[in-house]
Amino acid sequence: MPLTLPVRAPFRCHRGMPPVSALLLGTLLVGAAAAQEAGEDGTVTIAHGIGTFEALKYPPDFAHLDYVNPDAPKGGEISVWGFGGFDSMHPYTVRGRAGALASIFFESLLQGTADEIGTGYCLICETLEYPEDRSWVIFNMRPEARFSDGSPLTAHDVVFSVNILKEKGLPDFRVVLRQQVDTVEALDDHRVRFTFVEGWPTRDLPGLVGGLPIFSEAHYVENDRDFEASSMQPLLGSGPYVLDRVQAGQTIVYARNPDYWGWDLPIMQGRSNFDRIRIEYYADYDAAFQGFTAGTYTFRTEARAALWAEGYDFPAVQRGHVVRDTLADGNLASGQSFVMNLRRPQFEDPRVREAIGLMFNFEWSNETLFHGLYDRIHSFWQNSDMAAEGPPSAEELAILEPLADLLPEGVLTDDAVRAPDSGSRQLDRGNLRAATALLDAAGWEDIGQDGLRRNAAGETLRIEFLNDSQSFDRIINPYVENLRRLGVDARLTRVDSAQMTNRERSFDFDILTDQIRTGLIPGSGLKQSFGSETADVSVFNKMGLQSPAVDALIDIVLAAETREEMVIATRALDRVLRAERFWVPQWYKSEHWVAYYDMFEHPEEIPPYSLGQFDFWWWNADKAEALRAAGAIR
């Protein structure tokens, strides 16, 4: 998992669009067609890209990525919806709620692809060079690189960007980046060198720093910007899109920059094809769907099973104006779950957390609410070979046994914790009995006349579910009812999107729905999501997990020198995380549900790791004109 800078985007798949960030390229690795030279630091590799464990797929002279249409026409507009609202166009600060895709302006030295795991190719750099131990890396930059105002992008801008992220970036990001990067220096205008902290695992670090966003130092200084302040004026970047117009809380339009410096690069062929990307914001999911049926926006990734099963019979579908399609998705499961705030005293006892998990009936919810379309999440690495299964293997035990005194009960002997099975009725009697026994043992055994459990101090076991989506009430309310049958003082509190943002960031909640981030090549981002040192500052470690065993296992994952070692270490970590029971996993689907007005086209085969609607889809002008003539779109 890459070290991650957040873009304040919907945290559930049904709330809008995923974040777009320079850091989503992943942790990266060594190139196949790399030259090697002997120098003061021993053998130095010079390459057009870097990866983690395997050779790069694309050679230095590749013409375009395999999954794009290099002849895709440019033009048109794709429009989607966003949830709630926004009051900032600066995604790298905790202040304010950034608009969707607000990191679209920024590029990085390296860029990942959608058909490989953990690879990065030179974008702003032409080549990179590094020694065998990856203790440092030099990026040789393209002199033609320009910011969107036409000013040159230099090594000095890279140094400025890294330093400001280390000094004024998000607190959890600062902590991890400072631990990893010792120095960054401009060797000249177009060469920048990173030297890494001695003793830190360096497997991922060249790719990690190559994925950091680059800002214009001159623009920042001349406009007297404050990196920590929320602003509706974005920082200056170098990407193919610029801000066209914005109406706070309602609409954002990004425009393709015809003067973008990198249009002729092989890695950019067939990409960034739309003239405009528009986001229309809606207060709730139902209103957003009605906007789509009316043609107010034109592309939708559906995440509500009931709508997917029954809602797509409106006139535009019946007339053939809207395409409804299912496309394969090779990514990890989303990690979507109810997350408990371990900073709260009522969640200190793992037996309480286990009892709460037992009362969510996925099977009933799936059949009653979701038309049986979802699968249950059990692992933080669901849909991959890194998910722990059964009892620990001998290789896992070799990692876990030295940590025996720090591990949750049963990790060394039992099967990996799985979400409980439930019956066809909303309240599963067997799980209710099991949860009752757990709460009794945890000291919540005194049941008053009101049916609520109390501890020795006479306090009820009070739990508040925080939610900002009307459509999610139907999922939480039955869960609350089951918990109240158990004697838990459970309740649902609805807030607006701004309140949700503020309460999430100040950790002022008991339980909320979140997407816990992992990755197909787990990296330094593990410390942001699960590490003790960032537990009280990280926007990703919502639960506030502080576990010495987890910290030690993260270090082992980061130090893995082969993919096999990484897989074994990640399974051990997955096993321990699941045994902590701070989440109640929800559901996932291994395919994209998409609906769009029939003027968009895509390559015949979608790559496994990205739907790519903003990246490599394109617009058919003739189809768009036919839809407009028919009155299907505005």
ZAMARKOL-191224 format. One record per residue (C-alpha): x, y negated, z; residue in one letter. Coordinates in steps of 0.1 Angstrom, whole numbers, plus 5000, padded with zeros to 4 digits. Example, Ala and Ser with C-alpha at 12.3 -4.5 7.8 and 13.67 -1.06 7.14 Angstrom:
512350455078A
513750115071S
This chain:
500050005000M
501449664991P
502049395015L
498849195009T
497848835008L
494148815011P
491748644987V
488548595007R
486448814987A
483449034995P
484449305020F
481849545007R
481449674972C
477949544971H
478749184980R
480349064948G
483749104932M
487049244944P
489949014950P
492448944923V
495948904937S
499448904924A
500149154952L
497649414939L
500349544916L
501349794943G
504649904956T
507049944927L
509950164914L
512950244892V
512850224854G
513550514831A
515350314804A
517650124828A
521250034822A
523850084849Q
526949894856E
529649924882A
530149614904G
531249504938E
528249674953D
528850004935G
526550104906T
523949844897V
520849924877T
519649664852I
516149734839A
512949584825H
510949714855G
511049914887I
509050184904G
509050394936T
509550764928F
509250824891E
510450684857A
508550404841L
506050504815K
506850214791Y
510250164775P
511949824772P
510749784736D
507049864742F
504649664720A
501649674743H
500049864771L
498350194759D
494950114773Y
494449774757V
493149674722N
496049464709P
493749314683D
490949224707A
489448894697P
489648594720K
486548394729G
483248394747G
482448404783E
481948674809I
479948584840S
479448764872V
477948694907W
479448614940G
478048664975F
477148384999G
479348074992G
482747924993F
484347605004D
487947644993S
490047724962M
493147804983H
493148184990P
496448195010Y
495248045042T
492748165069V
491047825068R
487847805047G
486248065025R
488048094992A
486148124959G
486148454941A
489248514918L
490948204934A
494348364930S
493848394892I
496148094886F
499248264900F
501748494884E
504648694898S
508048804886L
506649164881L
503349294870Q
501749634875G
499749834851T
496350014853A
497550354841D
500450414865E
500850424903I
503550204918G
505250064888T
506049704879G
507249544847Y
509049214841C
506548934835L
508248614846I
511548794847C
513348944817E
515249194837T
516049274873L
519249424888E
519749614920Y
522149854937P
521350224944E
520350144980D
518149854969R
519549634996S
519149334973W
517649254940V
518348984914I
515648874889F
516848724857N
513948494847M
512548394813R
513648034806P
510447984786E
508148044817A
505947734824R
503347624848F
499947534834S
500847164832D
503847244809G
506547204836S
509247464838P
509047754863L
512447814878T
514248014904A
513847714927H
510047754926D
510448124935V
512548024965V
510047764975F
507148004972S
508748274993V
509848035020N
506447865023I
504748205026L
507248305054K
506747975072E
503047885066K
501448195051G
499048415070L
500348515104P
500448885097D
502148825064F
504748605080R
505648865106V
506149145081V
507848935054L
510348795079R
511149145090Q
512049255055Q
513548955036V
516748815050D
517548555024T
516248434990V
518448204969E
518548054935A
521848154918L
521047914890D
517847774874D
516848124861H
518348374885R
517048444920V
518448684945R
516648854974F
518749015002T
516849245025F
517249285062V
519749555071E
518249865085G
514749815070W
513650085045P
514249925011T
512350174988R
509449924982D
511149594987L
512249494952P
508749554939G
507249384969L
509049054965V
508649084927G
504849084933G
504748754954L
502748464939P
504748174925I
503647814932F
505047484917S
507247314942E
507146984924A
503346984922H
503147064959Y
505446784969V
504146524946E
500546584957N
501446594994D
499846934999R
499447125032D
499747495026F
497747575058E
494847345049A
491747455031S
491247264998S
489047264968M
492047174946Q
494047484938P
497847484939L
499547484904L
500247824889G
501447964856S
498748214847G
496548234816P
493548074833Y
493047734848V
490147584868L
487547444844D
484847334868R
483647404903V
480547324923Q
481147404959A
479347704971G
477547764938Q
479647804906T
483247844895I
484347844859V
487847944849Y
489047864814A
491648044793R
494647824788N
495447814750P
498947674759D
499747954783Y
503448024780W
503248414779G
500748494751W
503448654730D
504748884756L
504149254750P
502649304785I
500049034776M
498849174743Q
495149254743G
494549094777R
492848784792S
490548774762N
487648564774F
487648194770D
485748154802R
485148354834I
482148214853R
480948314888I
477448234900E
476948254938Y
473748394954Y
472648414990A
471648774989D
471849094968Y
468249094956D
468448734944A
471648814925A
469949114908F
467048894897Q
469548644883G
471048924862F
467649044849T
466948684838A
470348654820G
471748394843T
474948594844Y
475948874821T
478149144837F
477349344869R
479049624887T
476249794906E
476849914941A
473349964954R
472250314947A
468450244948A
468849984922L
471050204900W
468550484903A
465350284898E
465949914891G
467349914856Y
463949934838D
463449564833F
462649424798P
466249344787A
467149714793V
464049844775Q
464849624745R
468449744743G
469849404753H
471549544784V
473949834785V
473950064815R
476950284818D
479050504841T
482850484838L
485350704856A
487250554886D
490550714896G
491250494926N
491150584963L
487850574980A
487050224992S
487650285029G
484250125036Q
483250185071S
481650055103F
484649925122V
484749895160M
486649615176N
489149785200L
489649455217R
486249495233R
486249685267P
483249905257Q
485350075231F
488350155252E
487350515258D
487650735227P
484750945239R
482550645235V
483850575200R
483150945191E
479650925205A
478850615184I
480150785153G
477951085159L
474750885157M
475150765121F
473351005098N
474950985064F
473051285050E
469751125058W
470850785046S
472150925013N
468951115005E
466550855018T
468250535008L
470850614982F
469050884960H
471851134969G
474350944947L
477250904972Y
479851124988D
481051085024R
484350935033I
486451145057H
489951025051S
491750685048F
493250845016W
490051005003Q
490151104967N
493951174968S
496451444978D
497451235008M
494251315028A
494851545058A
493051875056E
492652155082G
495252195109P
498652025105P
501152205083S
504552305095A
505951995077E
503451765093E
504151925127L
507851845123A
506951485121I
504151485148L
505651695175E
508351445186P
505451205192L
503351455212A
503051235243D
501650945222L
499151135201L
495351155206P
494151485220E
493951775195G
496051625167V
498751895169L
496352185171T
492952105156D
491552045121D
491851685109A
488851485122V
485951465098R
482851265099A
480051475115P
477451655094D
473851565102S
470451705094G
467651595071S
465951395098R
467051045108Q
467951155143L
470051475144D
469251655176R
472551845177G
474551525173N
472451355199L
473251625225R
476951605217A
476951225220A
475051245253T
477651475268A
480451245256L
478850935272L
478151125304D
481751225306A
482850865299A
480850735329G
477750605311W
475450855327E
473050635347D
469850585326I
467450315338G
463750285333Q
464450095301D
466150405287G
469550235285L
472750385299R
474750205326R
478150255341N
479150245377A
479049865377A
475449865364G
476449735329E
474749855298T
476749985269L
475949685247R
476949695210I
476249425184E
476349505147F
477349185128L
475949165093N
475548895066D
473749085039S
469949135040Q
470249445018S
472449615044F
469849575072D
468049895059R
471250085066I
472049945099I
468649945115N
468150325115P
471650355130Y
470650105157V
467450305164E
469550635168N
471950465192L
469050325213R
467650685215R
471050775229L
470650495255G
473050255239V
472049885241D
472549845203A
471249555182R
471749395148L
472649035144T
472348855111R
474648565103V
475348365071D
478548415051S
480348125067A
479548245102Q
480748595092M
484048455080T
484648265112N
483648555135R
485748805115E
488848585117R
488448515154S
487648885161F
484348785176D
482449095169F
481649445182D
481049635150I
481049525114L
481349675079T
484849645064D
486949805037Q
490049935053I
492849895028R
495350175019T
497050264987G
498150544964L
501750454974I
501550345010P
503950065017G
504549765039S
500849675039G
500349955064L
501749725091K
499149465083Q
496249715084S
497349935113F
500449795129G
500649695166S
502649385160E
500049225137T
496949365156A
495849025170D
496648815139V
496049035109S
492848975088V
493149335077F
493549505111N
489949425120K
489849695147M
492949565165G
494649905165L
497749915187Q
499250265187S
502950345192P
502350675174A
500850505144V
503750255144D
506250535144A
504450715116L
504250405094I
508050375097D
508350735086I
506050675056V
508150365046L
511350555049A
510250845026A
512750884998E
510651124976T
507051134968R
506751474985E
508151325017E
505751035014M
502651265009V
503551475040I
504151165062A
500950995050T
498951305058R
500351305093A
499450935096L
495950995082D
495451265108R
496351035137V
494350745124L
491250955121R
491751095156A
491650735170E
487950725160R
487850345156F
485750375124W
482550535113V
483250615076P
480450535052Q
480450645016W
482050614982Y
481550704945K
484250814921S
482850614892E
482050264882H
478350174877W
478249884852V
475549694835A
476149414810Y
474549234782Y
475449404750D
478149164738M
481149304757F
483349574744E
486149774760H
488750034749P
487350384744E
489250514775E
489250304806I
492550344826P
492250534859P
493150244882Y
491149944870S
487849874854L
489449574839G
486449364829Q
488349044833F
491549184820D
491249394788F
487549384778W
486549144751W
483648954735W
481749034703N
480648704688A
478048864665D
476349054692K
476348744714A
474648544687E
472048824683A
471248824720L
471048444720R
468648444691A
466448704709A
466348474740G
468048744761A
470848514774I
470948144781R
